[in-house]
Structures are given as C-alpha cells and as structure tokens.
Amino acid sequence: MNHQLSNICLSGEGRGRMKLLSNTTLFSYESINDTKKKIWKMGVDIPLHGSELLALDWSEIEKSGAKFRGNFSRRIYVTLRNHEKSKENLDNLKSFADGFGQLIYLKEEMNSASESLCTSEKCSVGNKELLWTFADGHLFFDYRGRSGKLMRFDFSVLGKKGPEKLSIYPIENSSKSANFKLELFFNDCK
C-alpha cells in the first residue's frame, strides 16, 4: 500500500473538468503542496473567465478537518449554496475537502513516518479513516463524511509515474442526480 499511495499524484499540472449541478466547467490548472504551511494550492485557468485560486488548508486535518479558501472555492460554494439541495451539496463539498486533505496528509506522512498509517483495507488520520481498494486498474479511496455518505477518490490510468486521472465524486451519484464531480487529468506530476 505504501508504494501505491506514495506514487499517486496530488500536485502538478494538467486539465480538469468540474460538474456542479447542471453546469460543467473546463479548466487547466497547476497545483503545488506547501508542506511547511500545510496548504495545497491549485491555480485554475478558466477560458473566458481568467485565473482563480483554490487553496486547501490541511493543517488541522487530524482534529477538525480541512478548509477551502480562494476565489475558485467561493465560486463552488455559492453555486452549491443556492441550489434546492444545498445541504446535501455542501456536505459533498466538505467531504471532498476533508477526504482530499487526508490523502495529502497520508502521502506526506508516508514519505517520513516510520510507522504504517494504513492496513490492508484502511488508512487512519487522527480518529478518521479512508477506506481503500485496488481493482481493475483503479486505486479507490473512500471517505465517509459527516453525513455518513462516501466520497470516492478514484485514481485511474495507473502507470509507472502514477495515475493519469483523478475522479472525485459521491458514491451514490446516479446518472440522473450527479450534482458533484471533479476530474483532474495530469499532464505532469510533481
């Protein structure tokens, strides 16, 4: 497990697609993880809109969770807040932040920790867990949010340099009600 997690890509550059409610936004991005400040940053370039920032503060991930910041996160928050199912949609956003923050934490800790944070089925961050499986060329991490629903982090098209794609979505997404999905396609992994 340690080899597979240390090989996943969480920073770099590429293209992305975000589906929120009935809107799809295409963008290019560059991301970097500041391990000293414990902030992951993604600069997003949206055609005809310009550049925006999505920052994820994971410094308190073991205690209270992760927090999004930046104008791209405000765009996502306002879009989800103004929908009739705003509570469910905002729960998905919080599960995305916390689950992604845990992945970043695990990747960084596995590079330096002497003890294993993962077993054959799950990884632990504080009192929270990420379930993981490897099947059909996909490395899946599932995070159970406060609402009890699972947010899936699906690393696919796995190669020697790591995955070429990351899809993030609630597992209960159906084709009729898929209100939240983020896909990142990696051109260069750092």
C-alpha positions as CSV (number, residue, x, y, z in Angstrom):
1,M,0.0,0.0,0.0
2,N,2.7,2.5,0.9
3,H,4.2,2.2,-2.6
4,Q,0.8,2.8,-4.3
5,L,0.0,5.8,-2.1
6,S,3.4,7.4,-2.5
7,N,3.1,7.0,-6.2
8,I,-0.2,8.9,-6.5
9,C,-0.2,12.4,-8.0
10,L,-1.7,15.2,-5.9
11,S,0.3,18.1,-7.3
12,G,1.3,19.1,-10.8
13,E,-0.3,20.4,-13.9
14,G,-3.0,19.4,-16.3
15,R,-6.6,19.8,-17.3
16,G,-9.7,19.5,-15.3
17,R,-13.5,19.2,-15.5
18,M,-15.9,20.1,-12.7
19,K,-19.6,19.3,-12.8
20,L,-21.7,21.2,-10.3
21,L,-25.4,20.7,-10.6
22,S,-26.2,21.1,-14.3
23,N,-23.1,23.2,-15.1
24,T,-19.7,21.8,-16.3
25,T,-16.6,23.9,-16.1
26,L,-13.5,23.0,-18.1
27,F,-10.1,24.4,-16.9
28,S,-6.4,24.0,-16.9
29,Y,-4.5,24.0,-13.7
30,E,-1.2,24.0,-11.8
31,S,-1.1,22.8,-8.2
32,I,1.6,22.6,-5.5
33,N,1.6,21.4,-1.9
34,D,3.4,23.7,0.7
35,T,4.3,21.0,3.3
36,K,5.6,23.6,5.8
37,K,2.4,25.7,5.9
38,K,0.3,22.6,5.1
39,I,-1.6,24.3,2.3
40,W,-2.3,22.7,-1.1
41,K,-2.9,25.3,-3.8
42,M,-4.3,24.9,-7.3
43,G,-4.2,27.8,-9.8
44,V,-7.2,27.4,-12.1
45,D,-7.4,29.0,-15.6
46,I,-11.0,29.0,-16.9
47,P,-11.4,30.1,-20.5
48,L,-13.1,33.5,-20.9
49,H,-13.1,33.9,-17.1
50,G,-9.4,34.1,-16.2
51,S,-7.4,32.7,-13.3
52,E,-8.7,31.7,-9.9
53,L,-7.3,30.0,-6.8
54,L,-8.4,27.0,-4.9
55,A,-6.4,26.5,-1.6
56,L,-6.9,23.7,0.8
57,D,-5.6,24.2,4.3
58,W,-4.9,20.7,5.7
59,S,-3.0,21.9,8.9
60,E,-5.9,20.7,11.2
61,I,-6.8,17.6,9.3
62,E,-6.1,15.3,12.3
63,K,-8.5,17.3,14.6
64,S,-11.2,19.3,12.8
65,G,-10.7,18.7,9.1
66,A,-9.6,20.7,6.1
67,K,-10.8,24.1,4.8
68,F,-11.1,25.5,1.3
69,R,-10.1,29.1,0.6
70,G,-9.7,31.2,-2.6
71,N,-12.0,32.6,-5.2
72,F,-12.5,29.3,-7.0
73,S,-13.7,27.8,-3.8
74,R,-16.1,30.7,-3.4
75,R,-17.4,30.0,-6.9
76,I,-18.1,26.4,-6.0
77,Y,-19.6,27.3,-2.6
78,V,-22.0,29.9,-4.0
79,T,-23.2,27.6,-6.8
80,L,-23.9,24.8,-4.3
81,R,-25.4,27.0,-1.6
82,N,-28.1,28.5,-4.0
83,H,-29.5,25.1,-5.0
84,E,-32.6,23.5,-3.6
85,K,-30.5,20.6,-2.2
86,S,-27.9,22.9,-0.7
87,K,-27.3,20.9,2.5
88,E,-26.5,17.7,0.6
89,N,-24.3,19.6,-1.9
90,L,-22.4,21.5,0.8
91,D,-21.9,18.2,2.6
92,N,-20.3,16.8,-0.6
93,L,-18.0,19.9,-0.7
94,K,-16.9,19.4,2.9
95,S,-16.4,15.6,2.3
96,F,-14.3,16.5,-0.7
97,A,-12.1,18.9,1.4
98,D,-11.7,16.5,4.3
99,G,-11.0,13.4,2.2
100,F,-8.5,15.2,-0.1
101,G,-6.8,16.8,3.0
102,Q,-6.5,13.3,4.4
103,L,-4.9,12.0,1.2
104,I,-2.4,14.8,1.2
105,Y,-1.6,14.2,4.9
106,L,-1.1,10.4,4.3
107,K,1.1,10.9,1.3
108,E,3.3,13.4,3.2
109,E,3.4,11.2,6.4
110,M,4.3,8.1,4.4
111,N,7.3,9.8,3.0
112,S,8.7,10.5,6.5
113,A,6.8,8.2,9.1
114,S,8.4,5.1,10.4
115,E,5.0,3.6,11.4
116,S,2.4,2.5,9.0
117,L,-0.8,4.6,8.8
118,C,-2.5,2.0,6.6
119,T,-3.6,-1.6,6.9
120,S,-4.8,-3.8,4.0
121,E,-8.3,-2.0,4.0
122,K,-8.0,1.4,5.5
123,C,-5.7,4.3,6.4
124,S,-6.1,6.4,9.6
125,V,-5.7,10.1,10.1
126,G,-6.5,11.1,13.7
127,N,-9.8,9.5,14.5
128,K,-10.9,9.4,10.8
129,E,-10.4,6.7,8.2
130,L,-10.0,6.4,4.5
131,L,-11.0,3.0,3.1
132,W,-9.0,1.9,0.1
133,T,-9.2,-0.8,-2.5
134,F,-7.3,-1.6,-5.7
135,A,-9.4,-3.1,-8.5
136,D,-9.4,-3.1,-12.3
137,G,-6.6,-0.6,-12.7
138,H,-8.1,1.8,-10.2
139,L,-6.9,2.8,-6.8
140,F,-10.0,3.9,-4.8
141,F,-10.1,5.8,-1.5
142,D,-13.5,6.3,0.1
143,Y,-14.0,8.9,2.8
144,R,-17.2,8.8,5.0
145,G,-18.2,12.4,5.6
146,R,-20.3,13.8,8.4
147,S,-23.5,13.0,6.6
148,G,-22.5,9.3,6.5
149,K,-22.2,9.3,2.7
150,L,-19.0,8.1,1.0
151,M,-16.9,10.4,-1.2
152,R,-14.8,8.5,-3.7
153,F,-11.3,9.4,-4.8
154,D,-10.7,7.3,-7.9
155,F,-7.1,7.3,-9.2
156,S,-7.1,5.6,-12.7
157,V,-5.0,5.0,-15.8
158,L,-2.2,3.9,-13.5
159,G,1.4,3.8,-14.8
160,K,4.9,3.8,-13.5
161,K,4.8,7.5,-12.9
162,G,1.5,7.3,-11.1
163,P,-2.1,7.9,-12.2
164,E,-3.1,10.0,-15.2
165,K,-6.6,10.8,-13.9
166,L,-8.3,11.5,-10.5
167,S,-12.1,11.5,-10.3
168,I,-13.8,12.7,-7.1
169,Y,-17.5,12.1,-6.6
170,P,-20.0,10.9,-4.0
171,I,-20.5,7.1,-4.5
172,E,-24.3,7.5,-4.5
173,N,-24.1,9.7,-7.6
174,S,-26.6,8.4,-10.1
175,S,-26.7,9.4,-13.8
176,K,-29.9,11.5,-13.1
177,S,-28.7,13.3,-10.0
178,A,-24.9,13.7,-10.4
179,N,-24.6,17.1,-8.8
180,F,-20.9,17.0,-7.9
181,K,-17.9,15.5,-9.7
182,L,-14.4,16.8,-10.2
183,E,-11.9,15.2,-12.7
184,L,-8.3,16.1,-12.9
185,F,-6.2,14.8,-15.8
186,F,-2.4,15.0,-15.1
187,N,0.0,16.2,-17.7
188,D,2.9,16.5,-15.3
189,C,3.0,15.1,-11.8
190,K,5.2,16.8,-9.2
